[in-house]
Amino acid sequence: MQNREIIFNSVNSEAYSKPITALVIEPDNIGPHTGAMLFTHGWGGNRFQQQDKMEYAVDEFGLVCISVEYRQSGHDFDAATGAGAYRPYDAGFYQVFDVLNGLRAILDSQPSLNRSRLFHYGGSQGGHIALLSAIFAPQTFAFVYGSSPMTHIDAAKHESAGRVFAPCELSVRNVTEHAELIRCPVYLEHGAADSNVPCDTHTRALAERLEELGGFVRVTYYTGGEHDLTPATTKMDAFRTMAPEPMRTHTNNEENDFLAGRTVEIPCAGRTLRIDWSKAADDVSLFAWQ
């Protein structure tokens, strides 16, 4: 098992790019079955937050694991402690591009990776990003997995972000609203006593919508579990319970959005977000509002 870090440039609001750092943990030997898995940290977290799960996935399933430290959180906010987040906070738009561009950087640098085995796990805001990634890049992942995930910007998170969102901005961050665009299996878990990201209005509402749509969804609710699932269980133990079956069985044999250079359009409250995956990771025209 090897640990390294990469720095890549991601799209920004202006014509200059945003440098992003990612932690990469990978097996000593890369073979034809070796896929890749994103592990995305929560609001104010950093690239080391999911390291235990990354090491487990590398050791047990031979995956290259990437944790992208998206902008405005972690060491980007506080270089010494790696904790906290800027205000006003973007709350899950540019951060999705940062994380997906981190996966693109790995796939570009290691073209022999098995692209049918691309997975994404995230907790809290990381779960929000993981779920949104299945909407922004709908033909890329074999499954996505949200642990106590945000699914939209509710009133509490709106206040925490310290900014005003236009209707289209709230819409594009709302996973349940766009659940019909998710093409891959979805795995969810949530503490039923979560006071940070309420289970009923986030995970339960999304799971019910996916079921209505006939999508593949598996969900576990932990009675008495808070945002980190304790005291019912731990995030690591929950991951060991949930992850092995999909990592062994799920593949996506479609050409992924990045390799295909596919265009994705998402209707959002009277406007449309247009993403052009043929563009470079730091190209200001990677996405546009129409």
C-alpha positions in Angstrom: 0.0 0.0 0.0 1.4 3.4 -1.0 0.3 6.9 0.1 0.9 10.0 -2.0 -0.6 13.4 -2.7 -1.4 15.1 -5.9 -2.2 18.7 -6.8 -4.4 19.5 -9.8 -6.2 22.5 -11.1 -10.0 22.7 -11.0 -12.5 25.1 -12.6 -13.0 28.4 -10.9 -15.5 31.3 -11.2 -12.9 33.3 -13.1 -10.5 32.5 -15.9 -7.8 31.4 -13.5 -7.9 27.9 -12.0 -8.1 26.7 -8.4 -5.3 24.4 -7.1 -6.8 21.4 -5.3 -4.9 18.8 -3.2 -5.9 15.1 -3.0 -4.7 12.2 -0.9 -4.2 9.0 -3.0 -3.8 5.6 -1.4 -3.2 2.7 -3.8 -2.1 -0.9 -3.9 1.4 -1.9 -4.6 0.4 -3.6 -7.8 -2.2 -2.3 -10.3 -3.9 -5.1 -12.3 -6.7 -5.3 -14.8 -9.3 -5.5 -12.0 -8.1 -2.4 -10.2 -10.7 0.3 -10.1 -10.9 3.6 -8.3 -13.0 4.9 -5.4 -13.6 8.5 -4.3 -13.9 9.1 -0.5 -15.3 12.6 0.2 -15.0 14.4 3.5 -17.7 16.5 5.2 -18.2 20.2 5.6 -15.1 21.7 7.2 -13.2 18.3 7.1 -10.0 17.5 5.2 -8.5 14.8 2.9 -7.5 12.6 5.8 -10.9 12.3 7.3 -11.8 9.0 5.4 -8.3 7.5 5.6 -9.3 4.4 7.6 -12.0 3.5 5.0 -9.6 4.2 2.2 -7.0 1.9 3.6 -9.6 -0.8 4.1 -10.8 -0.5 0.5 -7.3 -0.7 -0.8 -6.4 -3.7 1.3 -9.6 -5.7 0.8 -10.6 -4.7 -2.7 -7.5 -3.6 -4.5 -8.8 -0.1 -5.3 -7.0 3.1 -5.9 -8.6 5.5 -3.4 -8.7 9.2 -3.7 -9.8 11.8 -1.2 -10.1 15.3 -2.7 -9.8 18.2 -0.3 -12.3 20.4 -2.0 -12.1 24.2 -1.8 -13.2 26.2 1.3 -12.8 23.4 3.8 -10.0 21.7 5.8 -6.4 22.7 5.1 -7.6 25.1 2.4 -9.3 27.0 5.2 -6.8 26.4 8.0 -3.4 25.2 6.9 -2.3 24.3 10.5 -5.3 22.4 11.8 -7.1 21.2 8.7 -10.4 22.1 10.3 -13.2 24.5 9.5 -14.7 26.2 6.5 -14.9 29.7 4.9 -18.0 31.9 5.0 -19.7 32.6 2.8 -19.6 28.9 1.8 -20.4 27.4 -1.6 -22.2 24.4 0.0 -21.8 21.8 -2.7 -21.5 23.1 -6.2 -17.9 23.9 -7.0 -16.9 21.2 -4.5 -18.6 18.6 -6.8 -16.5 19.7 -9.7 -13.3 19.7 -7.5 -14.0 16.1 -6.4 -14.9 14.8 -9.9 -11.9 16.6 -11.4 -9.7 14.8 -8.8 -11.1 11.5 -10.2 -10.3 12.7 -13.7 -6.8 13.5 -12.7 -6.2 10.0 -11.5 -7.8 8.4 -14.5 -5.7 10.5 -16.8 -2.5 9.7 -15.0 -3.3 5.9 -14.7 -5.2 5.0 -17.9 -4.9 1.3 -17.2 -7.4 1.5 -14.3 -10.6 -0.5 -14.7 -13.1 2.2 -15.5 -16.0 -0.2 -15.0 -15.2 -0.1 -11.3 -15.5 3.5 -10.3 -17.2 4.1 -6.9 -17.9 7.1 -4.6 -18.4 7.2 -0.9 -19.0 10.3 1.2 -20.3 11.4 4.6 -22.4 14.4 5.5 -21.6 17.1 2.9 -19.3 14.4 1.4 -22.4 12.3 1.0 -24.2 15.2 -0.7 -21.3 15.6 -3.1 -21.2 11.8 -3.8 -24.9 11.8 -4.6 -24.6 15.0 -6.7 -21.7 13.4 -8.6 -24.1 10.7 -9.8 -26.2 13.6 -11.3 -23.4 15.7 -12.7 -21.6 12.6 -14.2 -24.5 10.1 -14.5 -22.8 7.5 -16.6 -19.6 7.3 -14.6 -20.1 5.4 -11.3 -20.9 1.7 -10.6 -22.5 2.9 -7.3 -22.5 5.9 -5.0 -22.8 5.6 -1.2 -23.9 8.4 1.2 -23.4 8.1 5.0 -25.6 10.6 6.9 -25.7 12.6 3.7 -27.2 16.0 3.1 -29.5 15.9 0.2 -30.3 19.5 -0.2 -29.6 22.9 1.5 -32.2 23.1 4.3 -32.8 26.2 6.4 -30.1 25.4 8.9 -27.4 24.8 6.3 -28.5 27.8 4.4 -27.9 29.9 7.5 -24.5 28.1 8.1 -23.4 28.9 4.6 -23.7 32.6 5.3 -24.9 33.5 1.8 -28.1 33.8 -0.3 -28.9 31.2 -2.9 -30.9 31.9 -6.1 -33.7 29.4 -6.8 -31.6 27.7 -9.5 -28.7 27.3 -7.0 -30.9 25.6 -4.5 -32.3 23.4 -7.2 -28.9 22.2 -8.5 -27.9 21.2 -5.0 -31.1 19.2 -4.4 -30.5 15.5 -4.9 -34.1 14.4 -4.3 -35.4 17.0 -6.9 -33.2 15.5 -9.5 -33.3 11.8 -8.4 -34.6 10.7 -11.8 -31.3 11.6 -13.3 -29.4 9.1 -11.1 -28.6 6.0 -13.2 -26.4 4.0 -10.8 -27.2 2.0 -7.6 -27.4 4.2 -4.4 -26.4 3.0 -1.0 -27.5 5.1 2.1 -27.1 4.9 5.8 -28.2 7.4 8.5 -28.5 7.7 12.2 -32.2 8.1 13.1 -31.4 10.5 15.9 -29.2 12.7 13.7 -29.6 16.3 14.9 -27.2 17.8 12.4 -28.6 16.4 9.1 -32.1 15.1 10.0 -32.6 11.6 8.7 -36.3 12.0 7.8 -36.0 15.1 5.6 -32.7 14.0 3.9 -32.0 10.3 3.6 -35.5 8.9 4.1 -37.1 11.4 1.7 -34.4 10.6 -1.0 -34.8 6.8 -0.5 -38.6 7.0 -0.8 -38.2 9.1 -4.0 -35.7 6.6 -5.5 -38.0 3.8 -4.7 -41.0 5.6 -6.4 -38.8 6.0 -9.5 -37.9 2.3 -9.5 -34.3 3.0 -8.9 -31.8 0.7 -7.1 -31.5 1.9 -3.5 -30.4 0.1 -0.3 -30.7 2.0 3.0 -29.9 1.3 6.6 -31.2 3.4 9.5 -29.4 3.2 12.8 -31.8 3.6 15.7 -30.4 6.0 18.2 -27.5 6.9 15.9 -26.4 10.5 15.7 -24.7 12.2 12.7 -21.6 10.0 13.1 -23.8 6.9 13.7 -22.7 6.6 17.3 -23.7 5.2 19.8 -25.4 2.7 17.5 -22.3 1.9 15.5 -19.3 3.7 13.9 -18.8 5.0 10.4 -16.0 2.4 9.9 -18.1 -0.5 11.1 -21.1 0.6 9.0 -18.8 0.8 6.0 -17.5 -2.7 6.6 -21.1 -3.9 6.7 -22.4 -2.0 3.7 -19.5 -1.7 1.2 -18.2 -5.3 0.5 -21.2 -6.5 -1.5 -21.4 -3.6 -3.9 -17.7 -3.4 -4.3 -17.5 -7.1 -5.2 -20.5 -7.1 -7.5 -21.3 -3.8 -9.2 -19.7 -2.6 -12.4 -20.7 0.0 -14.9 -19.8 -1.0 -18.5 -20.9 2.2 -20.1 -18.2 4.6 -21.3 -17.8 7.1 -18.5 -18.7 10.8 -19.0 -15.1 12.0 -18.9 -13.8 9.6 -21.5 -16.8 10.1 -23.8 -16.6 13.9 -23.4 -20.3 13.8 -22.7 -22.6 16.9 -22.3 -24.9 16.8 -19.3 -27.9 19.1 -18.9 -29.7 19.6 -15.6 -32.9 21.7 -15.5 -33.0 23.9 -12.4 -35.8 26.3 -11.5 -36.2 27.8 -15.0 -32.6 27.6 -15.9 -30.4 24.8 -17.2 -26.9 23.8 -16.0 -24.9 22.5 -19.0 -21.7 20.5 -18.2 -19.3 19.7 -21.0 -17.0 16.9 -19.9 -14.9 17.3 -23.1 -13.5 20.4 -21.5 -10.3 20.4 -19.3 -10.7 20.3 -15.5 -9.7 23.9 -15.2 -11.5 25.3 -18.3 -13.9 28.1 -17.3 -16.3 26.8 -19.9 -16.5 23.3 -18.3 -20.0 24.3 -17.2 -22.4 27.2 -18.0 -25.8 28.4 -16.9 -28.3 28.8 -19.7 
